[in-house]
Amino acid sequence: MKSMMRNSAVMATVLAVTLVGCAGHRHRSADRVIVDTKGVDLNAYYQDLDECQEYADDVAVGRRAAGGVVAGAVIGGAVGAIAGNSRTAERAAGVGGVVGGAKGAGSGLREQDRVVKNCLSGRGYRVLN
C-alpha cells in the first residue's frame, strides 16, 4: 500500500510539474477573441489587447493545474481503493491526476480568456464571442 501511494505521489508530482511548465508559456487569448473591428484603429486595438493579456497573465493557471492533479489523484486513489485492490487504486490515482490536472488547467485558461474579453469590453471594444 505504501509503495502504491508513493508511486501515485511521484506520478502526480511529475504531471503537476509538466502542466505547470506548459501553463507557464504565455497563453494568447487573441486567437479566441473575436472583436468587431469596423471603425477600430487596429494599432490601438493590438496595444490594448497586449495590455489586457498582461492582466490575464495574473491568473494562476499552473497553480490550478497542480491543485487539480493532487485533488484528482487523491480522489481517484480513494475510489480505486474502495473498488478494488492496490493496483486498481494506483491506476485510478493516475487517471484522477491526469483528469484533475486537465480540468484545473482548462479552468485557468478559460478564466484568462474571460479576463481579456472583459478588459477589451471595458475599453469600448465590441467583443462578439
Secondary structure, DSSP 8 states (H G I E B T S, - for coil): -HHHHHHHHHHHHHHHHHHHHHHHS---GGGG--B--TT--HHHHHHHHHHHHHHHTTS-HHHHHHHHHHHHHHHHHHHHHHHS-HHHHHHHHHHHHHHHHHHHHHHHHHHHHHHHHHHHHHTT--B--
